[in-house]
Amino acid sequence: MSNGASPQISPRTFLNAFWPKAQRVDAKEKWRICIGAFLGICIAGLGAYHLSHNVLGLDGQSMAWLIAPLGASAVLVFAVPSSPLAQPWSVIGGNTLSALVGIACVRWVPDPMLGAAIAVAGAIALMFALRCLHPPGGASALLMLLAGVDQFSYAFTPVFVDSLLLVLAGLVYNNLSGRPWPQALGASPEPASASARFTQADLDAALLRYNQVVDMNENDLTRLLRQAEANAYQRNMGELRCADIMTAEPHLVPENLPLHQAWALMRQHSIKALPVVDQQQCLVGIVTTADFMKQIDLDAHEGIAWRLRGLLRGMRGRKPQTVGEIMSRQVLTARPEQALVDAIPIFTQHQHRHLPIIDEQQHVLGILTQSDLINALYRACAVPIA
């Protein structure tokens, strides 16, 4: 019995956590990312070099034209363009503002070790405050300490210029290669369909409870969850056959069974339909409570119970006496091996509540009811609560 303690993790499970997981992207996407990073760094480097040396006239020996954190920015921009951490403002603002924090620490914090810690922590705090969280920003702040940069102009060139050029390269390349970018920070979430099992409010509540930075925008996360939900539904329902959920060995009645006996049988077993069979036990029809109700005048609301008793007793002139006289002879059926998903339209489109399951000889093997179907759908779609 569980006492509320955390589950014990085996040494093998713990060691397996360090093993790298396979990326679920195909070779085409991998090549797209690599080519994009190559072009992005080339454009940023060549553009920054031209601006620094040919436009601003800076000395090539005293002025860097490409910063190392830009490599990490390129990974985000081209490999995970839907990430909130990889959007244009995150790239430009995260790198530039973090560089400013690092330069300020070089100028005003005497101890380099303390300055490095303050620079990284301060950069993260500023990025959170200005909604431009970008992991390479922490490296940009630390780089200023390690390089001893004390000129605020360095945050403009090369940091700002490099970041801007990388963003421009990503803007063109990602959209041309089928990855819409940027993802609007304030975009309205996609409306949930009528069949959706969770809403945006549900997702927001889950993210609030998760209370960690999620490296995916909410629209993509919603689409991913709904696709996983659809796959799970298809897997669960696709494997079910009518025989798996039908009510086996239903009560069968002959055509000549008196109505009062059929009604008593239905009430005794709390059922609303009886398959009707001939002498060879082959299906010839089905009788339901609706068939009984059709025999009385439902337009007059008073005395319905009395008129039903009259029908069952054969009172008031010529009335149907047997099941065969009121049963429905046009019966939709299904085979036991038939997929359950193929039987669902019979209930939803034809408004049937009972579906006899028969074999090749028309012998009744079971009956599928709305209750059986609802229970199967519930089990297939049930979501465990963490």
ABEGO torsion letter per residue (X at the ends): XBAGBBBBBBAAAAAAAABBBBBBBBAAAAAAAAAAAAAAAAAAAAAAAAAAAAAAGBBAAABBABBAAAAAAAAAAAABAABAAABAAAAAAAAAAAAAAAAAAAAABABAAAAAAAAAAAAAAAAAAAGABBAAAAAAAAAAAAAGBABAAAAAOAAAAAAAAAAAAAAAAAAAAGBBOBBBAABBBBBBBAABABBAAAAAAAAAAAGBBBBBBAAAAAAAAAAAAAAAAAAAAAABBAAAABBBGBBBBBAABBAAAAAAAAAAAGBABBBBBBAAGBBAEBBBAAAAAAABBAABABGAAAAAAAAAAGBGEBBBABAAAABBABBBBBBAABBAAAAAAAAAAAGBABBBBBBAAGBBABBBBAAAAAAAAAAAABBBBX
